[in-house]
Amino acid sequence: MTQKTATSHEPRRFHRKALASVAAVTLVATGALGTAVLPPSTAAFAQALPQTPITTAEHPPGSFAPIVNRVKPGVVSVKVKLKDDASDDEEAGGQNLQNVPPQLRDFFRRFGEGGQGGGMGGMARPQRHGGGAAQGSGFFISADGYVVTNNHVVTNAKSVEVTLDDGRTLPAKIIGTDPKTDLALLKVTDGAPFPYVKLAHGAPQVGDWVVAIGNPFGLGGTVTAGIVSARGRDIGAGPYDDFLQIDAPINKGNSGGPTFNVSGEVVGVNTAIASPSGGNVGLAFAIPSETVQAVVDQLRADGKVARGYLGLQIQPVTKDIADSLGLDKAKGALVTSAQDGTPAAKAGLKSGDVVQAVNGEAVTDARELSRKIASLKPGTKVELTYLRGGKTETAQVTLGTLPNDIKVASADDRGGRQGDSQPRLGLSLAPAGQIGAGQEGVAVVAVDPDGPAAAKGIQEGDVILDVGGQPVSTLSDVASRIRAAESDGRKAVLMRIRNDKGTRFVAIGLQSKNG
């Protein structure tokens, strides 16, 4: 851990904190030996003491050296020669900044500036000399030479070598890659058997100690330590984001390297950092071991990853949508359409259903549903629990295979302010058939930019298919459905909208006319 330097105008405060830290370390260290160092007895201190002795079997280690000595031989540096036609974006891992959340986008962009940065994840940007070269990290997962690293480390590789902890440099072959999770599996054929490390079976807890070993800035075998800061992070890097956030110092070149728990098991693969300078600021992201194990198993067996497929277009359940459906909480995945002939359609799911659980495990949001289904192999039978018309239903579905050209990213319900309770939504409407917009629904021919519908992203040319779960074909249909939602006490009315980008649900808030 790094001690912050005190400013000149706060010397006394710094010394007080420093002394407090020393006292805390003394208590922890001596407590590990079964002794105790207590401050002078006071009445207030005595009242604060627990009535029974504190037992801390999982105390922070006095040193990480025993862990490092065990696992360090299994960590390698990955060196890549790139193809002559590799572009700068490809060398950096092909990062799409449009997919990165605004709060992290500027960090990642700056990370690649100045010719020294890399793409998302800290891979050193190759120097372009006859195809260029790149460096990252990796680790052995078997004695016969299988190595895990990041996909973006080996993207556009002409050849790959790994340098072991004992100094040997050996050629490696790319067995398979999975861009969606940014993982790659390599194989070193010469020099076996190799020291290897194990993937953890369970997820770490927030606050657990972790140790990272890798090749930052080309300095192989570097060790850093920290804690798990958060779990389940979605940083917009891919459709199945579920990162661990750690504060162990991770820098360029750590990509693909392992993060260990205090038992010496790999809990994550270091993949991304957020940094304005390219150096560590305590924001690093690692792919959890459960994801790594599932992907590596398939890459090892088939050289590629096949994912389960439902055939649903889904979107998040927002607060407004939850209100319009009479739900207590904004949870689950709202089905905007079930494609004909797909597993979900065959099982009876349809537009307007809210998927709430997979095999009895609750689904928090649309992205979680995508991750759960994608983590299962094609042909797996799953039970989906969903809500339809206020009633809970179940369906047995046999998963298909996710086509390569289908994006699992969910459609977004565009935000905006709530509108009025009046049937007038700030829209000019006409039956779709009258203006050549198809035979279904009511077409939007004009939008009041200050109206509630515009605030929700409804545009001229959109076609309203359903209002309040019922199909509409006339203006009076729309008005009557809104009045029905009001009389039912709903806080919002749900509309299904179609345009050239697809179909989505939009919930428009209903307020009292005086509100």
Stockholm file with secondary structure:
# STOCKHOLM 1.0

chainA/1-515         MTQKTATSHEPRRFHRKALASVAAVTLVATGALGTAVLPPSTAAFAQALPQTPITTAEHPPGSFAPIVNRVKPGVVSVKVKLKDDASDDEEAGGQNLQNVPPQLRDFFRRFGEGGQGGGMGGMARPQRHGGGAAQGSGFFISADGYVVTNNHVVTNAKSVEVTLDDGRTLPAKIIGTDPKTDLALLKVTDGAPFPYVKLAHGAPQVGDWVVAIGNPFGLGGTVTAGIVSARGRDIGAGPYDDFLQIDAPINKGNSGGPTFNVSGEVVGVNTAIASPSGGNVGLAFAIPSETVQAVVDQLRADGKVARGYLGLQIQPVTKDIADSLGLDKAKGALVTSAQDGTPAAKAGLKSGDVVQAVNGEAVTDARELSRKIASLKPGTKVELTYLRGGKTETAQVTLGTLPNDIKVASADDRGGRQGDSQPRLGLSLAPAGQIGAGQEGVAVVAVDPDGPAAAKGIQEGDVILDVGGQPVSTLSDVASRIRAAESDGRKAVLMRIRNDKGTRFVAIGLQSKNG
#=GR chainA/1-515 SS CCCCCCCTTCHHHHHHHHHHHHHHHHHHHHHHTTCCCCCCCCHHHHHHSCSSCCCCTTCCCSCSHHHHHHHGGGEEEEEEEECTTCCHHHHTTCCCGGGSCHHHHHHHHHHTGGGTCCSTTCCBCCCCSTTCEEEEEEEECSTTCEEEECHHHHTTEEEEEEECTTSCEEEEEEEEEETTTTEEEEECCSSCSCCCCCBCSSCCCTTCEEEEEECGGGCTTEEEEEEEEEEEECCSSSTTCCEEEECSCCCTTCTTCEEECTTSCEEEEEEEECCSSSSCCSCEEEEEHHHHHHHHHHHHHHSSCCCEECCEEEEECCHHHHHHHTCSSCCSEEEEEECTTSHHHHTTCCTTCEEEEETTEECCSHHHHHHHHHTSCTTCEEEEEEEETTEEEEEEEECEECCTTCCCCCCCCCCCCCCCSSSCCSEEEEEGGGGTSCSSSEEEEEECTTSHHHHTTCCTTCEEEEETTEECCSHHHHHHHHHHHHHTTCSEEEEEEEETTEEEEEEEECCCTTC
#=GC SS_cons         CCCCCCCTTCHHHHHHHHHHHHHHHHHHHHHHTTCCCCCCCCHHHHHHSCSSCCCCTTCCCSCSHHHHHHHGGGEEEEEEEECTTCCHHHHTTCCCGGGSCHHHHHHHHHHTGGGTCCSTTCCBCCCCSTTCEEEEEEEECSTTCEEEECHHHHTTEEEEEEECTTSCEEEEEEEEEETTTTEEEEECCSSCSCCCCCBCSSCCCTTCEEEEEECGGGCTTEEEEEEEEEEEECCSSSTTCCEEEECSCCCTTCTTCEEECTTSCEEEEEEEECCSSSSCCSCEEEEEHHHHHHHHHHHHHHSSCCCEECCEEEEECCHHHHHHHTCSSCCSEEEEEECTTSHHHHTTCCTTCEEEEETTEECCSHHHHHHHHHTSCTTCEEEEEEEETTEEEEEEEECEECCTTCCCCCCCCCCCCCCCSSSCCSEEEEEGGGGTSCSSSEEEEEECTTSHHHHTTCCTTCEEEEETTEECCSHHHHHHHHHHHHHTTCSEEEEEEEETTEEEEEEEECCCTTC
//
